[in-house]
Amino acid sequence: MPAGLLLAAGAGRRMGRPKALIEFEDEPFVRRALRVLGDGGAAPLLVVLGAAADEVRALLPPGVLAVQARDWADGMGASLRAGLDALAALDPVPEAALVHLVDLPGVTSGAIARLAVAATGPEALLRAAYQGRPGHPVLIGRRHWGAVCEAAVGDAGARGYLADHPGLRLVECGDLAEPDDVDTPEQLARLRGA
């Protein structure tokens, strides 16, 4: 069973506030994303905090682990490194991390479960795809964590590592989820009106 790793550290500059705190259908994005990870079979659940860390931490359900990325403002890469380092310190160390982003409210537990079921152990490297286009979530087996951390810089996260890796397998999830992120108040208004 893969661990669930939620990246929720960003300040949400284009949104005007941290997206982890945004409410949709009476639920903050951070709680929604954690619920989707858990319902999809990921455990344990770990969330990476940064901007408004105390406010976001107050919203976390019982049993969810949290780590604060000190250099979160450097981009998603810093959050990914902090999260994978925290998972590597657990006992036992999970075989894989199912990495999800807090601003993807259209990703469902079904998409999470499809990747979790397709995982083949610590060597697994899977990425959700939507009509063939790579998206999130991403499942990263433990054997890749060191190399992913070395490659994770700026806002690219694991993108470069995944793009260049011959072992990456895309898992079609377009029938289960919507891959669109919510970055601006206009996108949020469209989501709420849909």
N, C-alpha and C positions, 0 to 999 in steps of 0.2 A: 504494500500500500504506500503510495507516495505521500510525502508531506505536502501541505498546502502552504505556499509562500505568496503572500499578498504584498505588493509594492504600493504603499499609500503615503509616501513621504512628501510629495510635491506641494508647492505653494499654490498651484492653480492660478498662475499670473493672468492668463487670458480669461479665466473664469471670474477672477476678482477675489477668490478665497480658495482655501484648500478643498479639492474635490472630495476628499474622504468625508467631509462634513455635509456635503450636498444631500438634501432629502429627495427621494423619489418613491412614490407610492408609500408614504409614511414610514420610510426606512432610510437611514443614512447610507450613502454609497458604501462606506466601510463595512457596515453590518451586512448589507446585501451581498457584497462580494465574499465575505467570510461564510455566510450561510450557503452560498452557491458552492464554494469549495468543499465545505463539510458535507452537504447533501450529495455531492458528486463522489464522495468516498475518500477525500484527502484527509489525512491525519498524521501527526498533529498539525494544528494550524498556527502559523507564525505571520505576524504583520510587521512590516518595516515602517517606522514612523519618522517624521522629520518636522515639517511645518506644522504648527499648532499641535505638537505632540501630546500635550496634556489634555487638550480637548478631545482629540481622537482617542486617546487611551481610555478616557472616561466612557466611551461608547462601546468598548470591546466587550463581547460576551464572556462569561466565565470560562476559564480553561484555554483561552487563546493566549499564546505567547506573544510578546512584543519586544522588539529591539529598536533602538533609535540609531539611525545612521547619522553620525556626527557631521559628515560631509555631504548630507543629502542635497544641498543647494548646487552641488557639482553636476547633478543629473541622475538619471535612472541607473546608470552604471554603479554609482556609489550605493544606492539602495539594494541593488542585486548582490553586490559584494557583501554588504552587511547581513543580508538575509541568508545567503549561502554559508557564510562564516558561522552564523548563529545555529543553523541546522547542523553543521559539521561538529559543533560542540555538544550536541545532544547525545544521550546514551539510552538506547542505541541510536546510531546515526541512521537516518532514513536512507532507503535505497535510491530514492529520487525525489526531486522537488517539482511540484506542479506550480508553475509561476503564473500568477494572475495579476492584472492591473486593476486598480480601484475604480477607474473611470470607464469601465466597460459593462454598463448595466444590462446589455443585451446578451451577454454570455450566460448560458444556463448551466444548471447542474448536469444536464444531459451531456453537454460538451465536455465538462470536467470528467465525468464518468467514462466517456468514450476514450479519452486519453489515458486515464488511470488503468482501464482494462487492457489497453494496448501496450502498456509498459512491460518491458522484458527484463527488468532488473537494473543494476547500477550502470550498465552500458547504454541504456535507452536514451534516445534523443528524438523527441516527437514535437511536432508543432501543429496546432489546429490550422485548418485551411478552410476558406470560404469560396466556393466555386473555383477551387484551385489556387487561390491567392493566400499566401501565408499570413497568419494572424496570431491571436492569443486565444487561449493559454498555450504555454510551452511546458513540456515535461523534460527536465534535465536530469539524467542519471548521475549518481554520485561520482562516477569516474570522470565526469566532464567538469566538475565544479571548479577545480583548480585552474584549468585552462579558460573556462568562462570568466572567472574572476580576473585573470590577467587581461582578457580582451575587453572587459566591461568598463568603458570609459565614456564620459559625457552622457548624453541622452540616448546613446545607441544601445545600451544594455548588452544583451547577448546577440544582437542582430548580426554583427560581423562573423562571430564564431559559428552561428547557425548557418549563415549563407555559404560559408566555405567548407562546411563539414559534409563529407560524402555519406556519412551514416545517418544524416537527418531524414526522418520519414514524416511526410505530411499526412495528417489524419483529417479527412473531410468532415466538417461540422456544420456546413451551411444549412443542413436540414434541421438543425437543433438550436441554432443561436444566431445572433446578429453581432457582427464584429466591430461596429462603429463605436469609437470613443466619443466622449462628451467633454469638449474642451472649452466651450464658450457659452455664455448665457443664451445665445440664440439656439445653439444645438440642444441645450437643456429644455428650452421652451418648446422646441419641436418634439422632443422626446415625451414631454408631459402632455402634449396635445395629440400624440399619436394614439 
